[in-house]
Amino acid sequence: MPRRTPESLPEVGQEVLILEAQVRAYFANMQAIYNASTNTGENPEGFLSKAANINTLRTEYINLVKQLNIARLQEDTNYEPNFQSLIAFEELFSAVQYRMNELSPSSSNSPRSPAKIQTPVQSKSRIKLPAINLQKFDGNARDWTAFYECYNNIIHYNKDLSNTEKLQYLLGQISGTAQTAIAGIEPTGDNYQLIYSTLEDKYQDVRNLGCFYLDQIYNFKPLTNSQNLNSFLDTCATSIAAFEKLKIKDKTDFIYLYLSLKKIDQETARLFESSIRSEKLPSFENFITFIKEQAKINERIPSSSYTNVTDNRPRMRRIPVPKEMPPRTKSFVTSATNECPLCNNNNHNHFYQCSEFLKLTPRDRYATIKANNACTACLSVYHTKVSCNSSKSCNFCNSQVHHSLLCFSHKPGTDNASTYKIDKNKATSARDIVDTQNHTAAAVSLCSIEKTRQTTRTSVLLATACVRTLNKSGIEFTLRCLIDNASQHNFITNECATRLNLDINQPTYPMSVDGFGGNSSKIKGVTHLTIFSKFNSNNSYTFNSLIVDKITHQLPTSHIDKSSITHLTGVPLADETYYLPGRIDMILGAQMFTQIIRTGRIYSPPGAPQAFETTLGFILMGEAPISQSSYNSQIQIFCAITNERLDSSLRKFFEVEEIPKPKNKFLSPEEQ
C-alpha cells in the first residue's frame, strides 16, 4: 500500500498525519526515559535530568491523543474513538515516577544529622503486575453491574486522576447505546460529572435491573434432558444471585408486582407506569389499588358494542377454507408520473397520442407497450389488457386483442392520420386507471388519484421521521421512515437491510407486493430490528419488518418552501429535513403507529401542514407550499390491497353456469 503524503490528502487528512507523528514522538520519548530508569548505574543524575519534565510530557500527550481522535472523527464519521495508547503511556509514567522518588535527594540520608544512626532497611522488591483491562459496556443490562463496579473502583474513585483523564478512560470503554445516551453532551473535563451521572441514572436503575434478571428466569425454557444443566446454572442461577445483591427492601413484593404486570394487557400496564412516574420502586399494593380504580372506570364507561344489522339478502352456501391459507395483505407506496417515456410529454395518457410512438414499426410499438406495462388494446399507459374494458377491435384484422397500431399483418407506412383519428382533447376517464365495472372481492383502500397537472403551488406532506438504529457492530445509523397507519406490516428496503447487515429470514409462506397495472414485487424476506428515538434513547421499539426492493421515490416529491412555515420554529420535529426530497428506508405500519402516537397537536393556518406529537418527535402531514424552483407535476399515490380469500374464489366458481365461448380465435404466434 503506498505511503500517504500530506500533499495527496485534504486538510483534515494532513492534520491526522501530523497528530499521528506527534503522538508517536511523545510515546518514544517516554519509552526512552523509562529505559534510562532501569539502568541508572553510577549516573542517576543523567536519568533525573531526562525525567524532569515528565508531568508536562504526560499532559501534552493526553491532549494530542484527544485531538487525534477528534480529527479522525471529522475525517470519518463512523470512526470509533480509541484511547488504548493512554494505558500503556500511564504504565511507563508510573514506573518512571516511582524510580524518581527512589533517587530523590529528599529520600536519602540527610548530611545535617550525622549523629542520627540510620538502621538499614532492606527495600521490598517491586513486582510489576500486568495491566488491568477495564470492563467494556455497550448498553446491555447484563454487563452493566460488572462494568459499574470495575470502573468505579479503578477510575471514578481514584483521586490521583483528573476529570479529563477519567473522561478519556470512560469514553474508551463504552459503545453502542451507552455511547448514544451521551452523544449530545460535549466530552470535556468540566462535563465529566454530567456524563457519568447520565449513564448512572439510565443504567443504575434498580427496578430495570431487577426486571432484567427476572426476565432471564421467566423466559428460560424448561430443560428436556439432563445434558443442559450448565445452561440452567449460567442463566437462572447467576440471575438469582445478581437479583439477591440488588438493594431492594422487599424482594417478595417486587416479584409479585413483576408477575402481575406480565398478566395484564399492554395498555393497562402503560397506564399504571404513567401513574407512578415519581416512584422508583412501586409496591404491589400500589398496583392493586390502581387496578381497582381502573376497573371502576371501565364499569362507568362501557366499551363500545357492535350491533348486528339484519341482512335480507339471500345467503350463499359457505364453502370451507383450509386454515393454512390465510389472507395475504400488502401495503405499498408507489409513484405516479404523467410523462410519456418516449417524448417526455405530459399532455397525453395513451401511446397513440405520442408522435415518437407513431414513427415506430408495429413490432417496436409492441415491445414499447410491453416494456412500459401498457395496454395492448387501447394503448393506455395506466393499465394492461387484463383490466381493459375497451370493446374496439383492430381496423385491419378485426382482432380485439391488439390495437390497430400493433397489427403485424398491416404493411408499414400505410397507417396515417386517416387510418386512426386521434382526439387530442379526449379526457382520460377513471376507467383508464381502475376497472370499476368488473369489481372483485379484493379490497382496495386509501387510493388517492390526482389530476395530471397541479393547479396550485402546493404539495401534500406524508408523515416521515428520522430514527436511530445499530448494526451488529454497534455502529449507529440514521433511517428515514414513512409513518403509515394504513399499513398492516412494517417494510424496509433491501438496500437498507444490507447496509445494516441484518439477519434475513425467509417468510413462512410466499408473499408479494402488488402495484398498479398488475406489477408485482416479491417479498425478499423478514428481518428483526430495534429503532430508537433521536430525542430519548429510552423510547426504543423492536419489531419485525418485511424486506422489499424499493418502497417509493424520494419524499416529498417537491422542495417545500420552509420559509413559509415559521410557526413550527423551535418545535422538535421527527424529521428535520421534511422540506427536502430524500430517500425512504422504512415504512412503520399501524401497529407501530399506535405505540408512538401521543395526544399533542399543533394546529396550523390554511395551506400549512399540521404537526402531531409522537415519541419520535412531531410529525408533519397535510398541505404545504412548495418552492417555485421545484414546481413539477409528479404526485405520490398510496394504495393498500388485500388479496381475495380462497372461499370467495370457490364461491364464484360454483356460481358459473356455463363456460363462456371465446369471441375470437386463439392468438397467432405473432400476436403472442
N, C-alpha and C positions, 0 to 999 in steps of 0.2 A: 504493500500500500504506500503510495507516495507521501512524503512528509509534507504536512501543511505549512505554508509560509504566510506571514502576515499580509503580503501583497495580494494573495489569492483569496482572502476572506473578507467578509463585510466588517463594519466597525465593531459589532458585537463579538464576532469571532476573533478579531485581533485582541480585544480586551481579555477574552478567555485564555488565549495563548500566553499573554503577559502575566496574568494572575497565576496560571499553572506553573510558569517558570519561577515566579517569586516564592510560591509555596514549596517547591522542590528545593530552592536555595536555602530557605529558612530551616527546613527539616534537616538538610545536610549539615548546616551549621550546628544545630542542636546535637546531631549524631556525633560530630567531631568533638564537641565539648564532653559528651558522655564517654567517648573513647579515652579522652585525656584523664577523666576522673578514675578510670580503672587502672591507670599506670602512672601515679603521681611520682613514685620513686623518691629521689633526693631533691626534686624541684617542685614542691607543691605550690610555690608562688606562681609558677607559669600557668598551672591549672586554674588557680583562683583569679588570675587576671583575665583569662578567657571567659570565665563564667560570671564576670562582674555584672553583665547586663542581661542575664537570662530572663529576668522578670519582664523587661521591655521586649525581648525577643518573643517571649510567650504571648504577650498581649497583641503584638503586631501579627503574629502567626494566626491567632484566633480571628482577627479582623479580616485577614486575607482569605481564610477559608470561607468565611461568611460572604465576602464579596464575590468569590469564585462561584459559589452556589447560586447567588442572585444572577450573575452574568449567564450561567448555564440555563437558568430558567427563562431568561429573556431570549436566549437562542433557541431553546426547545421547551415548549410549554408542558410536554409530557415527562420532562426530566424529574426524577425523584431526588430531593436534597440528600447529601451524604456527608456526614461528619465523622466517619470512622477514623480518619487520619488523626483527629484530635486525641483519640485514646492512646495511640502509640506515642504521640508527642508528649502527652502528660506522663507516661511511664518514664521516658527519658528525663523529663524535667524533674520528677520526684527523686530519681536516683542521683542526679547532679546536685539537687538541693540538699539531700542527705549527706553527700560527700563533702559539700561546702561547710555544713555545720560541724562535721568531724574535724576539719582542718582549720576552722576559725580560731584566731588567737584567743578569743574570749573563753574557749573551751579548754585551753591548755593551762598548765600551772602558772600562776602569776608570779613574776620575779620580785614584786614588792613584799611578799610574805614568805621569806626563806625559812623562817623558824617553824612554819607550819608543815608538819610531816604529812605527806600525801600517801595514803595507803593505796598501793597498786591494785586496781580492779581489772579483772580480765573482761574485756568487752565481749558482749554477746554477738556471735556471728549472725549477720543479717542474711536471711534466706529470701531470695526473690521468688515470689509466688507468681503463678500465671495470671494473666489479666482476666478480670471477671466480665463476662459477656452479659450486658443488660438484656432483660426480657423485652421482646418487641410486642407491640399491641396494634391490631388492625381494626378494632371495633367489635370483635367477637366477645360476648359476655363471658365465655368460658375462660378466656385468657386474662381478663381484667384483674382479678384478685392477685395472681402471681406477678403481673406487671406492676400493680399498685404497691405491693409490699416491697418488691425489689427496688423500684425507683425511689420510693420514699427513704429507705434505709441507706442507699448508696449515694443518691444525688440530692434529693429535696431537703433532707435534714442535715446535709453536710455544710457546716458553717464556713469552711475554707473556700467554698465556691461562690462566685458572684452570681447574680441573677442572669447575667448574659451567658455565663458558662452553663448554668443549669438549663437555660432555654435551648442551647445548642445540643446538649445531651437529649433533651425531651423531643426536639424535632427530629433527631436522628433515629428515634426508636418507635415513632408512631407512623401509621399509614392507613389507607382505606378510609372508612367512615370516621375514624377518630381524627384523621388529618382534615377531613371535610368539616368537622364540627368547629374547628378554629380557623377556617380559611379566611374569615372576614376580619381577623384581628392581626394587626401589624406585628411581625415577630421581632420585637425589641426587648431589651432587658427590662425596661420600665413596665412592659405589659406581661412579664412572666407570671406574676401572681394571678392576673386576669385569665391568662391561657390555662394555667394549672387548675384554677377554680372552675373554669368552664368544663374541662374534662372530668373533674371530680363530681360536679353537680350532675353531669349527664350519665356517667357510668357507675359512680359510687352510690347508686340508688338501691337501698336495702330491699325494697319491695320488688323491683325489677330483677335483682339478683336471686331473691327467693323464688320468684315465679319461674325464672330460668332453670334453676336446679330442680324444682318440682316438675317442670315440663319434661326434663330428661327422664325422670322416673315414670311420669304419667304416659309418655309416648313410647316407652320401651316395650317392644313386642315380646310376648311370652316365649320362653325357650321351648323348643321341640325335642331337644335331646341334651344330654349332659356334656357334650363336647364344647358347648359355647359358654361355659361358666365364667371364663375370663371376661367375656363381653359384659356379663352381668356385673362383675366387680368393677370393670372400667367405667361403666355408665352409672349404675344405681348406687353402688357402694360409695364411689367418690362424690356423687351428687349429694347423698345424705350427709357425708362428712362435711362437705362445704356448707350445706344448709345449716348444720348444727353450729357452725362457727359464726354465723351471722348474728348481729346484735338485734334480735327480735325477742321481746319480753315473753310474749305468749305465742309460742310456735304452733300450738294446737289450734288456737283461734285463727291464726294465719292460714293453716291448712284447710280449715272449714270454709273460710272465705274463698280460697283458691278453687276448691272443688265446686262450690256453689256457683261461682262465675262461669265455670265450664258447662253448667247445665241450663243456662238461660240463653235467650236469643241475643244476637249481637247488638241490636238496637237498645234493648233494655240495659245491657252491660255498659254501653256508651253513655246512656243517661245517668247511670249510677256513678261512673267515673267523673262525669261533669259536675255531679252534686258534691263530690268530696275532693275537689281540687286542692284545698288548703291542708288536707290531712295526708301525711306521708305514709302512715300505716293505718288504714281504716280497719275497724273491727268487724267481726261477724254480726254483732248486734246492730251496727250501722247499716249493714246490708239488709238484714231482716226488716228493720224499720222502713227503709226505702221501698222494699218490695210490697209491704203492706199499704203504704201510701199510693204506690203506683197501681196496685190492684183496685183501690177505691176510685182512682181516676178513670181506670178502664171501665168500671161499673157505671160511672156517671156519664161517660162518653162512649157509648157502644160503637163497635166497629160497623162500617157500612155493610149492608147486606145486599145481595143481588136478588132481583125479582125476576121470576120466570115469566116471560111473555108467551101467551098461548099462540101457537102457530097452527093455522088451519090448513096449511099446505099438505098435499099428500106425502106420506112418509115412504121412503125407499128402503128396501131390504138392506140391512147392514152386512157388509162383507168383511169377514175377519182379516186382520192385517198382521203379519208376523211382527213380533216385538223387536226383532233385530234390525228392522228398517225404520229408524227414527226420521222425523222430518229434518231436512237439511236447510239451514238458514244461512244466507250470505248477506253481507253488507259491504258496500263499496262506495267510493267516491271516484267519479270519472270527470274528465274534462271535455267540454263540448266546444269546438271551434267551428266557425262558419266560413272558413276559407277553402276554396277549391284546391285540391292537391296538385292540379296541373297548371292553372293560371293564377292561383293565389287571389282569386276574386271572391268577394263575399256577397255578391248580389244574386247568386243563383244557388238552388238546392238540388238540381238534377244535372247529370252529366251532359244531357242533350243541349243544355244552355251554354256549355263551355266551348269556345271556339277552338281551343287546342285539342279537345277530345274529338271534334268533328274531323280534324285533319288526319286522325289515325286510321289504320286499317281495321276491319271488323275483328280480326284476331287480337290486335293490340288493344282495341277497346275492351274486349272481353277480359284480357289479362289485367287491364287497369281496374275494371269493375271488381274482379276477384281480389286484387291486392288491397283495395280500399273497403272491402266488405259491403259493397253497394248492391242494389237490387238489379238483377238482370232483366226484369220485366218492365219497370218504369224508370230505371236509371236513377232512382233516388239515392242520395248519399246517407240517408238516415236509417235504412232498414235493408234486409235481404229479401230474397224471393219468397222465403218461407212465410214471412209476416206481411207480404204484399197482398192487397185486395183488388189490384187492378184487373179489369176484365178485357183489356185490349189485347189484340193479337198482332203478330208480325204482318206487315203490309206485303211481304214477299212470299212467305211460305205458310201464313195463317197459323203459326205456332204461338201458343200462349205462354211458352216457356221463356222466350227471349224477346228483347226489343228489336225493332226493325233495324236499328243501327248495329246490332250484333249478329245479324244474319250472315252466316258463312256462304250460303248459296247465292247471295246477291253479289254481282260483279262490282268491284271497287270503281269509284269515280262517277257512278250514276246516282248516288244519293246527294240530293241538294235541298235547297230550302223548300222546293215544291213537293218533294217526297214526304217530308215530315215538317209540318208547320210548328214553329216554336213560338209560344206565347210568353214573352218576357215579363208581362205584367201578371202572370198567373200566381196566385198566392199559394203558399205552402200550407196545406191543411194539417190538422193534428194526426190524420191517418198516415202521413208520411213518417211519423215518428213512432206512434203506438197504434197497434191494431185494436180498436175498441169494439169491433163487431164480433170477432172471434175470441171473445173473452173466456179464459180458462180459470181454473181454481187457484192458480198461482197468485199469491197476494203481492201487489206492488204498492209500497207505501212511501210517503215523503218524496215524491218525484217532482222536482221543480224545473220547469222548462221556460226559458225566457225568449224574448224576441231576438232576432239576429243582430239588431242594432240597438244600442243604448240611446235612450232619448235624453238622459241627464248624466252629468259627470259624477256619478256616484257608483260605489261598488258595495257588495254585501260581505261583511266580515264573518267568517266562520270562527268558532272559538278555538284558539290554539294556546298551548302552554309549553314552556321550556322546563324540563325536569332533568335531574341528575341521576346517573347510574354508574355502576362499577363493573368492569370486566373481570375475568378470572384473576388477573394480575393485580387487582386493586386499583387500577388506573381509572380516574373519573372521566366520564364523558357527559356531554350535554345533548339531550334529544329534544326534538321539536315534535309535539304531539297535537293531533287534531282530536278535540273532545266531542264525541258524537253520542248523544243519549238515545239515538235511534238504532244503534248497532248492538246486536246481541253478543258480539265477540270483540276481543281486542286483536288488533292487527299490527304487525311490524314488517318492515321491508327486509328482503333477503340480504341486501347490502348492509343494512344496519346490524342484523344478527351476525353477519360475518365479521363486521368491524369490531363488535363486542366479543367475538369468539364464544358465542353462546352454544350450549348443548342443544341440538336439534333432534327431536323425536318424531317419528312418523305417526300420522293420525291413525286412530283405530279403524276408521272407515274412510273411503275416498271422499274428498271434499274439493269444492271448486268455487270460484267467484265468477258469477255471470254478469256481463255488461250489456249495453245497448247493442243492437244489431246481431245478437247471438254470440258475441265474443265471450270466451271462457278462459279463465286463468286458474291453473291448478294450485291448490294449497301445497306449499313446499314442505311443511312440517309444523310442529308445535314446539315452542320453547318456553322457558320459565325464567323470569327476571324480576328484579326489585328496582323500583324508582323512588327517588327522594325529592321532596320539595326544596327548591333553591333558597327558601327563606327559613325553613326549620327542618333539620335532618330527622327530627322525631316523627314527622309526617312521612312515613315510608309505606309503600304498598307493594305486595308481592302477588303476582298473578301469572296465568298462562296466556300466551299470545300466539295467534296463527301467523304463519310466515307466507308472504306473497312477494312477487317480483317487484311490484310498484303499487303505490296507493293512489297517488294523484300527481298532477303537475304542481308547480310552485303556488303557494298560497301566501298572501292574497294574489289574485290574478293581476292586479294593478297596484302601482305605487300609491299608497294612501297619503293624503295631504295632512301630515302630522301637525302642521302649524294651525290648522283649523280646529283641532281637538285640544283646546287649552284647559278645559275643565277637569281633565284627568291628570294634570301635572302633580307629581308627588304621590300618586296612587301606586301601591306595589302591584304592578302588573305581572301576570303569569308569563307573558311573552312581551318583553320589552321591544322586540323587533316586529311587532304586529303590523307595522306600516310598510315593511319591506317584503317583497315576494321571496320566499325561501322554501327549502326542501322540507317535506313532511316525512318523519321517520316512523311514526306510530299512529294508531287510532285507539283511543281509550273509549270503550263501549259503555253501555248503560249501567252495567254493574259497577264499574269504576266511577261513573258519574255520580251515583248515589252516595258514594263514600267521600268524595271530595267537595261536593256542593255544600254551601253554607247559606245563611239567611240574608247576608248583607247584599245590598244592591245600590248602585249609583245611577240615578235617573239622568239621562242626557237630553239636550234640546233636540228638536227635529233635525234629521239629517246627520246625526252623530250616533255612534254605537253605544249600546247600553253596557254597563260594567256589572258583572255578577261575582260575588265573593266565593272563592274556593280555598281549600287548604294549600293549593299550589300558587295562590295569588288571585288577583282579579282577572277574569277572562272577559274579552270583548266580543260582542255579537251585534249584528244589525247593520243598517245602512251607514256608510262612511264616505266622505268626499275623497276623490282621487286627484292626484296632481295632473296638471294639464299635459305634461310631457309623456305620461304613461297611459294616456287615454286610448283604449282599444275596444274591440267588440268581443273579446273572449269572456266566457262565463264558466261557472262551475256548477255541475249538476250532481246531486246526491240521490241515490236510489237504494232501497233495501228490498231484496227479493227473497221470498220464502218458497222453496220448491213445492210442487204439488205432491201430496201424500199418495201412497200406492192405492189406498182404498178408493180415492176419487177416480183414479185412472181405471181401476177394475169396474167401478160402477158405470163409467161411460162405455166400457167395453160391452157390458151386458145390455145397455140401452140401445145399442146399434141393432137395427132390424135387418138390414141388408148391406152388403158391401157395395159402396158406390162405384159405378163404372167410370173409367177414365174417359175424358172428353177427347183426348188426342192420343196419337200413337206414342210409344215409348221414345225416349231421346235417342237420336242418332249418335254415332261415335263422335262426330264433330261437335254436336251440341253438348255432349258430356264434357 
